[in-house]
Amino acid sequence: MDLDLTPEARAFLDGVERFARDRVAPAAASIDETAAFPRALVTEAASLGLMGVTIPEAYGGAGQDYVTYALAVEAIARASATVAVILVAHNSLVAEPILQFGTEAQRDAWLQPLATGAFVGAFALTEESAGSDAAHQKTVARLDATGYVLNGRKIWVSNGEVADVVLALAATQPVSDGRAIGAFLVPRDAPGLTRGPVLDSLGVRGLGCVDLTLADVRVDADGLLGGPGQGLHVAMWALEGCRIAIAAQALGIGSAALDEALAHARTRKQFGQPIANFQAIQFMIADIATEIEAARMLTLKAADAKTRQPRVLLEASMAKLHASEAAHHAADKALQVLGAAGYKRGATAERLFRDARVTEIYPGTSEVQRMVIAETILGKR
């Protein structure tokens, strides 16, 4: 594992950290309160290369490796979990799959606007009855003489409110062990594509999550990404990278929670001294710091493997599982350290507690990650 950063990567991250500190952090509370998609910040992020972190410079991206990408996501998430996951959904679930599986024509059409932030991407896999069981899509794609016709409904589509292109999964034909799946690039203005109202979520508010309805949506044959029947492979490959990035998001949330706990423990006085002097507080802080550092090592190991290996199923699942649960524990214990000061609505610790919880749910629950890890180790995958 090589975690040494090039001078170019260090300069890139310096810019990201300044942006997170000076622009994202001051807006985080407002984003959470209003639940409004932070379009202006996303535009600024694009100017720094954050909408195409791992996309080659030839396509308008920053051309960075996955370790640098993970560190960038962590830095942004430390300031705002919402802004971080907007970038993750766009990079890992749309831009990167197009780079990996797209034809040259698809790359030419989509990557430049995605990597430069002219377009925002969304990924539509989840349905009422297809989440962890992603293979059983109810959305269908019928092939006719001019292309595909899509019908179905997708739920909880991150970035869906503003997306210029949606990477949508749909069943293309019945087969004996489930359904063959296609991955389709659906433009924002495709007739028959409609968006529901923005969903009101517990945390990561402002993510632009909506339900999408596809009613006789036509997609040209060249809108199929990865070839016929390859959609599930495309999705699973994309989710590996996404899980590493969500592990990094969780690290940012957990690190911010630790910062809150430390600041309060050093300044809050009880019984004539800072509560940081009390062993009960010290033990909570020690546990948080140790769990976050262990999660950071798993996340960076997975990110390094992503740069070197074609598949990182085990590494990604381990990183995402541990980092998300470490973030949840960190946010919970930070609230305990802050007490009433953290529990009130609008407190940073309260927001972090709500934001952390979803990292154990998307993309793939902790239970799914444990299944993947066990089956991989046992040789069942």
Secondary structure in CASP SS format (residue, H / E / C, confidence):
PFRMAT SS
TARGET T0000
AUTHOR 0000-0000-0000
METHOD secondary structure of the structure
MODEL  1
M C 1.00
D C 1.00
L C 1.00
D C 1.00
L C 1.00
T C 1.00
P H 1.00
E H 1.00
A H 1.00
R H 1.00
A H 1.00
F H 1.00
L H 1.00
D H 1.00
G H 1.00
V H 1.00
E H 1.00
R H 1.00
F H 1.00
A H 1.00
R H 1.00
D H 1.00
R H 1.00
V H 1.00
A H 1.00
P H 1.00
A H 1.00
A H 1.00
A H 1.00
S H 1.00
I H 1.00
D H 1.00
E H 1.00
T H 1.00
A C 1.00
A C 1.00
F C 1.00
P C 1.00
R H 1.00
A H 1.00
L H 1.00
V H 1.00
T H 1.00
E H 1.00
A H 1.00
A H 1.00
S H 1.00
L C 1.00
G C 1.00
L C 1.00
M C 1.00
G C 1.00
V C 1.00
T C 1.00
I C 1.00
P C 1.00
E H 1.00
A H 1.00
Y H 1.00
G C 1.00
G C 1.00
A C 1.00
G C 1.00
Q C 1.00
D C 1.00
Y H 1.00
V H 1.00
T H 1.00
Y H 1.00
A H 1.00
L H 1.00
A H 1.00
V H 1.00
E H 1.00
A H 1.00
I H 1.00
A H 1.00
R H 1.00
A H 1.00
S C 1.00
A H 1.00
T H 1.00
V H 1.00
A H 1.00
V H 1.00
I H 1.00
L H 1.00
V H 1.00
A H 1.00
H H 1.00
N H 1.00
S H 1.00
L H 1.00
V H 1.00
A H 1.00
E H 1.00
P H 1.00
I H 1.00
L H 1.00
Q H 1.00
F H 1.00
G C 1.00
T C 1.00
E H 1.00
A H 1.00
Q H 1.00
R H 1.00
D H 1.00
A H 1.00
W H 1.00
L H 1.00
Q H 1.00
P H 1.00
L H 1.00
A H 1.00
T C 1.00
G C 1.00
A C 1.00
F C 1.00
V C 1.00
G E 1.00
A E 1.00
F E 1.00
A E 1.00
L C 1.00
T C 1.00
E E 1.00
E C 1.00
S C 1.00
A E 1.00
G C 1.00
S C 1.00
D C 1.00
A C 1.00
A C 1.00
H C 1.00
Q C 1.00
K C 1.00
T C 1.00
V E 1.00
A E 1.00
R E 1.00
L E 1.00
D E 1.00
A C 1.00
T C 1.00
G E 1.00
Y E 1.00
V E 1.00
L E 1.00
N E 1.00
G E 1.00
R E 1.00
K E 1.00
I E 1.00
W E 1.00
V E 1.00
S C 1.00
N C 1.00
G C 1.00
E C 1.00
V C 1.00
A C 1.00
D C 1.00
V E 1.00
V E 1.00
L E 1.00
A E 1.00
L E 1.00
A E 1.00
A E 1.00
T E 1.00
Q E 1.00
P E 1.00
V E 1.00
S C 1.00
D C 1.00
G E 1.00
R E 1.00
A E 1.00
I E 1.00
G E 1.00
A E 1.00
F E 1.00
L E 1.00
V E 1.00
P E 1.00
R C 1.00
D C 1.00
A C 1.00
P C 1.00
G C 1.00
L E 1.00
T E 1.00
R E 1.00
G C 1.00
P C 1.00
V C 1.00
L C 1.00
D C 1.00
S C 1.00
L C 1.00
G C 1.00
V C 1.00
R C 1.00
G C 1.00
L C 1.00
G C 1.00
C C 1.00
V E 1.00
D E 1.00
L E 1.00
T E 1.00
L E 1.00
A E 1.00
D E 1.00
V E 1.00
R E 1.00
V E 1.00
D C 1.00
A H 1.00
D H 1.00
G H 1.00
L E 1.00
L E 1.00
G C 1.00
G C 1.00
P C 1.00
G C 1.00
Q C 1.00
G H 1.00
L H 1.00
H H 1.00
V H 1.00
A H 1.00
M H 1.00
W H 1.00
A H 1.00
L H 1.00
E H 1.00
G H 1.00
C H 1.00
R H 1.00
I H 1.00
A H 1.00
I H 1.00
A H 1.00
A H 1.00
Q H 1.00
A H 1.00
L H 1.00
G H 1.00
I H 1.00
G H 1.00
S H 1.00
A H 1.00
A H 1.00
L H 1.00
D H 1.00
E H 1.00
A H 1.00
L H 1.00
A H 1.00
H H 1.00
A H 1.00
R H 1.00
T H 1.00
R C 1.00
K E 1.00
Q E 1.00
F C 1.00
G C 1.00
Q E 1.00
P E 1.00
I H 1.00
A H 1.00
N H 1.00
F C 1.00
Q H 1.00
A H 1.00
I H 1.00
Q H 1.00
F H 1.00
M H 1.00
I H 1.00
A H 1.00
D H 1.00
I H 1.00
A H 1.00
T H 1.00
E H 1.00
I H 1.00
E H 1.00
A H 1.00
A H 1.00
R H 1.00
M H 1.00
L H 1.00
T H 1.00
L H 1.00
K H 1.00
A H 1.00
A H 1.00
D H 1.00
A H 1.00
K H 1.00
T H 1.00
R H 1.00
Q C 1.00
P C 1.00
R C 1.00
V C 1.00
L H 1.00
L H 1.00
E H 1.00
A H 1.00
S H 1.00
M H 1.00
A H 1.00
K H 1.00
L H 1.00
H H 1.00
A H 1.00
S H 1.00
E H 1.00
A H 1.00
A H 1.00
H H 1.00
H H 1.00
A H 1.00
A H 1.00
D H 1.00
K H 1.00
A H 1.00
L H 1.00
Q H 1.00
V H 1.00
L H 1.00
G C 1.00
A H 1.00
A H 1.00
G H 1.00
Y H 1.00
K C 1.00
R C 1.00
G C 1.00
A C 1.00
T H 1.00
A H 1.00
E H 1.00
R H 1.00
L H 1.00
F H 1.00
R H 1.00
D H 1.00
A H 1.00
R H 1.00
V H 1.00
T H 1.00
E H 1.00
I C 1.00
Y C 1.00
P C 1.00
G C 1.00
T C 1.00
S H 1.00
E H 1.00
V H 1.00
Q H 1.00
R H 1.00
M H 1.00
V H 1.00
I H 1.00
A H 1.00
E H 1.00
T H 1.00
I H 1.00
L C 1.00
G C 1.00
K C 1.00
R C 1.00
END
